[in-house]
């Protein structure tokens, strides 16, 4: 079971994500770090466990108000032992920005961006290592409904981003996940949003999820170092 820590970046800091309400996010408070500086959080993550993959959301770029590209590049160099999965919004993908061409950075396309099937195919063809984030809110799937009609459009690795469960400590939306799992063929599916504790992780493993993205459960200590080593062997 792959465990992937999350860095939600805004204005140079790691922030606490809640329900996808990005403009209201505040700097994260954490039992594993006294600082919300990204490098301090990264170091704290790696003291817990030698994670191989880190998910980064550049919230400023996603909202179109700025970007954290220089910081992301710096992290990728400092922590070159990790691979970074980066959602930096649609403009970074369309612009084909060179600073994301590092060997240990892979970009993510979020389904919340409105795209025609042709535009989506063009982005995937330009970025063979891309990941897809299927984004859900409490009202259902966000944009581009055709993506749930044909899993052949998906790349190999797909994140199920349950924005309505992020940061709320209410558990995973299993119905949402099962909807995607029923469509997936040989895709690797990663769950994001709502994981409270190690029991949630085991449940996800049981239903066929390949990995989970974690933030709150690491920062509040509800998933411990010992539990991380246990689940990694599943």
N, C-alpha and C positions, 0 to 999 in steps of 0.2 A: 504494500500500500504506500503510495507516494504522498508525502506530506510536504506542502508548499507554503511557506510563510508569505505573508502579504505586507507590502509597503505601499500605503496610500500617501502619495506625496502632494503637498500644496505649499507654495511659498517657501520652499526649502526645508520643510519639516515633514515628519510623519504625522498624519492626522488619524483620528478615530472616525471610521466610516459608520454611518447609521442610515439604513433604508435608502441609500442612494441620494439623500438630500445633500448634495455636494457643497452647496454654498454655505452650509451651517456646520461643516466639520471643524472640530477643534483639535489642537495638538494632542497626541495620544499620551495617556498616562499608563504606566506599565510597572508591573512588579519585577520585570527583568531588566529594566533600564531606568536610570534617573533622568535621562535626557530623551527628548523627542527628535534629536538630530539623527538623520538617516544612517550615518556611519555608526553611531552608538547603538542604534536598534539592530543594525546588521550584525555587529559584533556580539550583541546579546543573543540574537538568534543562533549564531554559530557556536556560542558557548553552550547552548542547550543541546544542540544536535548538529552534526555536519551536513546540513541541508545542501542538496545539489542544485535545487531550482528555487528561485525567488520570483514571486509575482510582483510587478510594480504597476500601479495605476497612476499615471500623470494626470491628476485631477484638473490642474490648470489648463493643460492642453486639451483635455476632453471637453472642458467648458469653453474653450476658445478665448481665454483671458490672458494666457502667458504659456510658458512651457518650462519643464524641469529637465530638458534634454542634456544640458551640461552636467547636471548633478547625476543623472542616470549614467552617462558615459563615465563619469568619475567613479561611481560605484562599481561599474563593470570592470574597470581597470584595477581598483583596489581589491576587489573580491573576485579575482579572475578564476578562482576554483568553482565558482557558481555560474549557472546559466540563468539569465534573467528573461522572464516572459513579460513583455512590456505592452500595456495598452496606453498609447499616447494620442488616441483620437484618430479620426479619419484623415485629417490633413497631413499628418506625418506619413501615412501610408500613400496617399495620393501624391505627395511631394517627393516620395522616395528618398528621404533625407539620409545623407551619407553617415551621419553620426550614429545611426542605428545599424550600421553595417559591420559591427563588431562580431567576432566569432561566437561570443557568448551572450548575444542579445537576439531574441526572437520576438517579433511583433505580433500583436493580437488585433483582430478585427472584431469589434463589438456589433452585434446585430441591431443595437439601438440606433445605428447610423442608417439612414434611409438610402438604399442602393438598389438600382435595377439589377436583375440577374446578370446582364452583360457587364455592368460595372464591377460587380462582385467577382465575376470570373476573371476580369482583367487584373484586379488586385491580387487574386490568388495566383495567377500566372506570373506576375512580377515578383511575388514573394513566396517561393516554394516552401519555405520553412514556417509559414504563417500558422497561427492558431486562430480558431473561431470561438468567440464568446457568444453563446446563446443567452440573451438577456431577458429576464422575466421581472415583472413587478407584481404587485398584489392584484392587478387587473388582467394579468396574463402576459403573453409574449410581446416583446417590444419590437415593432416594425418588421418589415420583410417577412411576412407570413409564409411566403413560398419556401423559406428555409426549413420549415417543418413539414413540407410536402415531399421533399426529396433529399434524403441524407446523402445521396451521391454528390451533392453540391458541397458537402462539408470536407474540410481537410481531415487528416488522420486524428488530430488531437482537438478535442472540443471541451470548452469550459461551460458548465451550466451555472450562470451567474444569477442567483436568486436575490435580487436587490432588496426585495421586500423583507428579507430575513436578516440582512447584514446588521450586525451590532446590536441586535435586540434580545439575544439570549433566549430565543423561543424555539430553537431547534430547526432542523432542515425541513424543507417542503418536499416530502418524499413523493407526493403525487406529481409534482413538477418534474422531479428527476426521473420517475418512471415513464413519464410521457416521452422524454428524450431517449431513455434506454430502450424503449420499445421500437424506436425508429432506427437506432444505431445498429450498424452491421459489424464491421471490424474496427470501429472507432474506439479510441481511448477517451473515456469520459471523466471529467474532473468536476467535483462539486464545490461551489463557493456560496457562502451565505448561510448562517444559522447554526454552524457546528458548535455545540456547547461543551462537549466533553468526549472522553474516549469511547463511551458507549455509542455516541452518534457515529464516530468514525468506524467502529466495528459494524454497525448497521449498514453503513454505506458500502463497506467492503463486501458484506453479505449479499447485497442486491446487485453487485457487479460494477460498482464505481471503481475506477483505477487510481484515483487520488483525490485529495481534498486541499482546498486553500484555507489557511487559518490566519486569523489576526487576533480577535478578541480572546479566544481560548488560550492563546499563548501569553497575551499581555496581562490577563487576570489570573493566570496560573491554574486554570481549571483543567488544562492538559499539562502534565508534568514531564520532566525530563525522562524519568523512568518509563512512563507510558509511551513517550515518543520512540524509545528504543524497542519497546515491545511491539508496537503497531508496525514499525518499519519492517519487521520480519514476517509480516502476514502476506 
